[in-house]
């Protein structure tokens, strides 16, 4: 899960990119980067940390130009912060190209070997985004007659990328002297939208991971980039698009609607907020059906993404909705923090209880999902310490039993609390008096109901079905070995690129 932006404007874009990355900050807090284009010259600044910390006034002044791309990154399991892993990445041959990527290539190791042995290209970091950049550069080089590009040649190169790369990827890139390129993998797993703004000077375009970036910056949402599609916008603002994949199919990641995306985003024609309301409604129906004996006094969400589901659940159950937790906005999201120890310690720094909402009450806590169970266990304990008589726990998502290999940090099966445990065992593990999960068919219908044109979803973390068809048990074991080894190095201060192992970075 990362956030990407690309903009072609008639005026300087540095402030637009900065503001857009702030809106997408929830998609990654590990690092941030901006590259702008001024003629044939790229200007870059990137580094580890939040957007507000990476960029100072002097950095912004050094980013002139009317084209640009931006990226916010979240950390991989076991990887230490390193400016070398920050995006966008850059190559200068055969053209100057910068690229930012959201997703994960499942065949990056094979691609690295092919790049070195066949394409004569060197990859300097552990990031699969750099692999993707070099594959794109090579495909452009193979097709550019007389070292010149046109939209047809660029789209042919993207077709070559689709043939070689497997996994999930949403990409923004700039080609020096030509313009902005954006494309999405043939399954449309990771989100990508674009819009335009009718400025006095002419039409401006913005590409982003989520529609909220367009809203905040005054751009009109046009549509999603289709699975397998590429769009190209030249320096003059001329827009081109083409389907570049054979047999594309739309499988948006359902976890975007459960947790990752902002509630005010529209992804593949689905308003995230409405989907989460539906999740609360179907979860309430399951509670009525399977736990009619529950005597509830209050429904309390675990901030922030569970609020719509909790609100609708309380309405359907005719139980009071209350805010029982206050969130410290200056602590990072625990789900995307590196290292289990840091994740556990940060929970109580991140949340504090309002005691009056718990004291002497039977409480239903609602969260969007339960992944490792660390946060859930601490929150249940906090509710009990605040005087709750009974603590029940509801998850708006089904049990997370399988790793996600398409860009979400769910590193090993052993870390997933639902792996190998029944609901009753999980309830005991987190200390709840009872636990209820959403059903997967109901979750799919909750999201599909907002846009019936979307008929299937990428749901591998719930059912172990990997839509790209290339994820084998051996591959999952390989990833777990690498990530467990990387976790042992976490906190050493050694950049992951310097460790004696070839980490697969998830960007």
N, C-alpha and C positions, 0 to 999 in steps of 0.2 A: 504494500500500500504506500504509494507516493503521490504527490501532487505535481502536475505539469501544466504549464501555460505556454502559449505562443501568440504573439501579436504582430500584426502588420498595420501600421498607422501612418498618419500624415504628419504627426508631430512626435517629439521624443517620447519613448515608451518606458524609460526607466521607472518612473513613478507608477505607471499602470502595472508593470510587472511586480513591483514591490507590494502595492496594494492588493493585487491578485493573490500573491503568495501568502499574505496575511490571512486572507479569506480561506485559503486552502491549508492553513497551518495544521489543522486537525489531521491531515493525511500524512504528516511527517514532521518530527521535531528534532531529528538527529542532525540534519544539515540543510543548507539552502544555497542556491546559486542562481545567478542571472548572467546571461550573455546578450549583448546588443550588437547590432551590425550597423556600421557606418561606412557606406560604400562597400569596398572589399575587405574592410578591417573589422575583426571581432574584438569586442571589449568584454572581459570576463571578470567577475568577482564571485567567489564561493568559499564556503568554509563550514565547519561543524557548528551546530547551535541553532537557536530559533532565528527566524527572519529578522526580528528587531535587533538581535545581537550581532548577526553577521554583517549587516549593512549599516554604515555610518554615512554622514553627509558627504565626506570625501570620496567614499566608494560610489555613491550615487552620481556624483559629478563626473566620475571617470567612466560612466556608462552611457555615452551619447548614441544617438541613432534612432531611426523610426521603425526598426524591426528588432524583435528580441524573443528569447525564450527564458523560462524560469522553472525551477524545480525545488521541491521540498522532499526530503528523504527521511524514512524511518529506519531504525537500525535492524540489522539481521541478528539472528540468534548467535550470541557469542562473539560478535564483531565489536572491536573497540572503535571509538571515534577516530576518524582519519580524514584529513582534508583530501587525500588521494581518492577516497571513495565518494566525495561530494560530486554532484552533477550540476550542470551539464559536462559531458566529455567532449574532447576535441581531437580531430585528426586533420592533417594538412595535405593529404594525398588521397586521390588525385585532385580533389577540391578541398578547400577549407570547409569542414563540416562540424557543427556542434549538435549534440543530441541529448535529450532528457527522456527518461523511460520510466513507466510505471508497470510493474508486472514481474514475471520471472520466466526465463528460458529454461525449459526442462532438458534441453540437449546442449547446454552451454559447454560442457566438457568436450564433447565431440567437435563442436564448432571451433573451440580453441585449437585443437589439434589440426583441424582443416585449415584454419587461418595461418598457422605457423608453417605447415608442410606444403600446402598447395597454393595459398594466396600470398605467401611471403609477408605476412603481417604479424606484428608483435602486439600482444595485449599485456599491459603493464600493471593492472590491478586484478583483484579477485571478482570484480563486478561483472555480471552478465550484460550490463548496459554497455560497457566498453566493447564487449564481444559483438553485441547488436550493431553498434556504431561501425565497427570494422567490416562486418558483413555488408552493411549498406554501402560503405565506401567502395568495397570491392565490386559489388554489383553495379554501381555507377561507373566505375572504371572500365568494366567489361563492355559497357554499352555506349559509352560516350564517344561518338565519332569526332575525330579531330579535337578531342578534349572540350567539346561543347555540349551543353545540355539543353533540352527543351522538355515541356511537360510529358510528352510521350515517352521519352527516354527515362525520365525520373520514375514514371509509373511502371515501366518495364523493370527497373531496378527494384522497386518495392515488390513486384511479383516474384523476383528472385529471392528477396528476403523471406517472403511467405513460404517459398518452396524449401528453404534451408532451415528456417527457425521453427522450433516447436515451443508450445507453452502459451503464456499470456503476455501481451505487450500492447500498451498504448504509448505512442511515440510522438514527440515534437522534435523537429530538427531544422536547422538553417544551413543552407548551402551558400557559401560566399559568392556574392555577385548575382545570385539567382532569386532566392526568396525563402519562404517558409514551407516546410513539408510536415504533414501530420498523417499518421496512419494507425490502424487498429488491427489486432490479430484476427484471423479468419473466424474465430469463435466469439469475438466481441466480449471476452471475459472481463477485462478491465474497462472502465467507462472513459468516454471521450466525446465532448460536445463542441459545437462551434456556433458563433453568432457574429453579428455585424453591428456597426454603429455608423449612422449617416452623419458624418461631421461636415462642417462647412467646407473643408478642403477636399472632401471626397469620402468614399466608403472605406471603413476600417474593419478589420477582422480580428477575432479573438478565438483561440482554441483553448479548452481547459478540461481538467478532469471532471469537474462538476459545474452545473449550471449556476450555482450561487456566485461563482467568480464573475460570470457575465452580468448577473443582476447587480452586483455591487459596483461594477465598473461602467454601467450604463449601456451595455450591449444587449441587443435583442437576440434571444435564443432562436436559432434557425432549426437545428435538428442535431441528432447524434451523428458522429462519424459511424458509418455502417461497418459491421464486421468485414474485414478484408479490404475495406475502402481506403484510398489515399486521397488527400486533398493537397493542392499546391497553390500558393498565393505568391505571385512575383512581387518585385519591389514596387511596381506601379499599382498594385492592388488588384490585378487581374486574377480571377478565381478559376481553378480547374479541379475536377474530381474524376475518379475512375475506380471501378471495382477491380482490384488487382489480385484477388484470390480465386482459385477454383473451388466451387462448391462451398461457399461460406455459409455459416449457420450462426444464429444468434443464441448464445448461452451466457447471458449476463450473470455475474457472480451474485448469488442471493445474499451473501454476507454483507454486501454493500448496503442493502436495504435494512438488514438487521442491525448493523452496528457502524460500519465504516463511514458512510456518507452523512452529510448534514441533513437534518429533516426537511429543510427548505429546498433541497436539490431535486431536480427532475432528471432521472437517468433512464434512458430507453423508453421515454414517454411515461414513466412511473414516478409520481410524486412520492418521495420517501416517507413523508409525514403520513400520508394517507395509508400507505402500506403498513406502517407501524400501528396506526389505529386499528386496522384490520387484524393485526396480530393480537392485540389486546382483546378484541371481540371474540376471536376463535379460542383464545386461551381461557376466557371466561366461560365459554360454552363447555370446554373440557372440564373445568373445575366443577361446574354445575352437574355434569354427567358423572364424574368419577369421585368427587369429594363433596357430596351434598351436605355432609354432616359438619363441614367446617363452620365454626362460629367466629367470624371476623369482625373486628372493630374498625380497622383502618387498612388502607392500601397505600404503601409508600414506595415510590420509585427510587432506584439507585441512579443518581444523576450521571450523564444527561440523556443519553440516547434512549433510555427506557421510558421516559416520561409519557410520550403519546400512548404507548401500549398500556402503561399503568393507569392512565386517565380513563381510557376506554374500558379497561377491565373493571375499574371501580364503578363506573356508570352501569355496566351490564350486571354486576353483582349487587348493585344498590348498597354499596359500602363506601364510607367516607374516604375521599382522597386527601392525603396530607403530604406535605414536604417534611421529611424527617431528617434529611441529611443536607448539610451546607458544604458546598464544594469550594476548595481553595483553588482559584483559577491560575495560580502561579506554580502549580505542581503539574508535571507532565502526566499524560494518560498512562496508567499503570500497565495497560495491555501491551504497549509498545516500548516499555522500558527494558534495557538489556539486563539480564541477570535476575534470577528468581529472588535472591536476597534483597536487591534494591526494590524489586516489585513489592515484596511483602512489607518492607519498612515504610514504603511511600503511602500505603493505603490510609493510615491514620493521619498522615500529614495532609492527605488529599481531601478526606472527608471528616466532618464532625457532626455529631448527632444533636437534634433538638429534643431534649429529654422528655418534655411534656407530651410529645407525640407517641412515645413508646410506653411510658410508665403505666403499668397495670393493664396493658392492652394485648389482645391477640392480633398480631401484625402479619400482613402479607407483604413481603418484600418482592419487588418486581425488577428483574434485570433483563437486558436485551439478550444475554447469552451467558453461559458458564464455560470457560475455556480451561484454565488451569485449576480453578477453584480457590486460588490464594485470596483474591479480593472477596469472594463470596464468604469464605470462612471468617475473615476478619470483620466483615460487615455484620454477619449474624451475631458474632460475639459482641460487637459494639451495641447492637440492638438489645441484647440480653443485659449488658452492663447498664443500659439506660432504663432498665426496669420492665422490659417487655415480658408478658406472661407466657405467651406462645409465639414462636417465630416460624412462619411458613415462608417458603421461597418458591417463586414462579419464574420460569425462563421463557421469554418470548420466542426463543429458538429451540430446536431439538438438541439432544445431546451432541456435543462435538467429540467425535470418536476417532477421527482420522486427520492426518496432517494436510495442510493446504500447501500445494506446491506452485500456486499461481500468483504469489505476491503478498500473501498474508503470513505473518510470523507465528505459525503453529508448528514448532520445530520437531518435536518427537512425540510418538504415541505414548511414551511413558509419562510425559508431562501433562497429558490430557486427563482430567479427572474422570471423565466418563468412559475412558478406555478400560474395558474389562470389568466395569462395575454396573450393578443394577441401580435403579433410581433410589431404592431404599438405602443402598450402601453409600451412594453419593450424598444423600441427605445426612447420614451419620457423619460422613467425612467433613461436611461443611458445618455441622452442628445444628441443622434445622430440624424442627419437629415434623415437617413433611415437605416434600419437594414435588413440583409438577412441571413437566416440560411441554412445550409445544410439539405437536406432531408434524413430521415433514410434509405429508400431503396437505395438511392445513396451511402450513407456512407458504408452500408454493401457491396455493389458491389465494391466500391473503395478498400476495404480491401480484399475481396474474390478474386478479379482479380489477386492479387499477388500470391495466392496459391488456385486454384480452389478446392483443396481437402477439404478445410475448408468451409463448407456450411452454418453453423449457428454460431451465436455469442450470448454472454450474453450482452443484451442491456437494462437492466431494468431501468437505469436512464433516458432513453429516452422514453420508451414505457410502463413501469410499469409491464413488464412480467418477473417474477422471476423464473428462470429455475429449481431451486431445488424443487419447488412445495409446499413448506412449509411456505412461507411468506404470512401471512394473514394481513388484515387491522388492526386487534387487535395487531399483533406483531409490525407493523409499528408505531402505536400509543404508544405502550409500549416503543419502542426505543426513540421516540420523547420526551416522558415525562422524561425519564432518562437523555437524552442528554441535554434537556433544563434545568433540575435541575442541571446537572453538569456544564453547562455554567455559571449558577449564582454563582458557587463557583470558577470559573476560576479567577486566579490572587490572591487568598486568601493565597497561599503558603501552603495550606493543600493538601497533597497527596490524589489522588482520592480514594486510598484504605482505607483512614481514614474517608471519608465522610459518612454521615448517609444515604447511598443509595447504591444499588448494581449495579454499572455501568457495562455495557457491553462494554468491551474494544475491539477496532478494530485494529488488528495488521497486 
